Amino acid sequence: MIILAVKIFLILFLTNLVIKMLEIKHTLCPSCSVGCGINVVSFEGDVVGTNSYKRHPINEGKNCLNGRNSIDIYKNKLESALISNSDADFEKAIEEVISILKSNGSEKISVICSGNNSIEEVNAIKDFAESNNYNIGFYADNFVNIPEDVASYDDVENASTIIAIGDILYENPLVGRRIAHAKENGAEIYSFVDAPCVTANISNEVFESLDDVLDKVADESLIVCNKIESGEDMDKITGAAQKNSAKVLPVFSKCNTKGALGIVDAKSKEEMIDLLDNTDVLLVFNDDIVSEIDFDYSRIKSIISFTPCANSTSEISQIVIPIKSWLENDGNFVNSMGLTQNFESVVDSADLSEIEVIEEIQNKL
């Protein structure tokens, strides 16, 4: 009995010690534009997991799988700069970037930003591009014409008719949860999807044509969309909304797409291809344009990627500059319903932030 008591004491003591060494900090989930809160758990400075942020007003202590896995970006961080896929000194990599920029005409240099960038980073990227007369590209999944007065998440839950475009329940569960609540409250749900999906399971009717589902938009309906095929489709959606005094809630695949749309004009996929077709030097800031735009990137002489971790774009880049991830940064995101949300760093990093890297390049130029 004494030995058992000692074992129990040691287990409790060590468990309590580990708990005391754990550090939990609040931040925002970067997995989509819903803007959920998330807790990041660190042990002796290393990120080890996440848990729910119980008091966050948007997700109320619930996080989807994408949110729980959002820390993978930190686990897969780049450890050094790369030149031609080989480890390189950071300063040498920056000097290579400067040399490439100076030896090419500005009209053939293009800068790519995305909804992965914070408000502050998008402003810095835009200023950098404009001050050097570089082209700037921003692809927002064909969302190029967003109404300013969008619906709120409470509007979704209280709607009597909802038009769902895309698989909202599966891809954006915290908004999908509110659609499900509206269904429980008697709302009629109509969906347009191009493949079998979870959202269709709660719909009154499922349509294969965008035009057909938009015919269901009545006075004070609500349209929730997370996928469109073209800017023309977005015009159809906003047109149907305006005609019927309906509200629209676009839900984006990236955390700050709505914020970036207020700073930089988005391009359609066709416009992005035209931009790439006239580019000799491509600078990509925290985006994976290769996985989004189908293009023969071997036609571009130099691709330079600024990213916290490897992706399809960095794999074909001549130079890769590591930057801080969102976990190591401070800034602001704007979520789908237009709410500006502040986040602070939850772990320390020796890497430079994206803005610091831009400043260093600009100073050397």
Beta strands, then each sheet from edge to edge (+ up, - down):
strand 1: 22-28
strand 2: 37-43
strand 3: 46-52
strand 4: 81-83
strand 5: 86-88
strand 6: 109-113
strand 7: 135-138
strand 8: 161-165
strand 9: 188-192
strand 10: 205-207
strand 11: 222-225
strand 12: 247-250
strand 13: 281-285
strand 14: 302-307
strand 15: 319-322
strand 16: 331-334
strand 17: 340-343
sheet 1: 1+ 2- 3+
sheet 2: 5+ 4- 15+ 14+ 13+ 6+ 7+
sheet 3: 10+ 9+ 8+ 11+ 12+
sheet 4: 16+ 17-
end
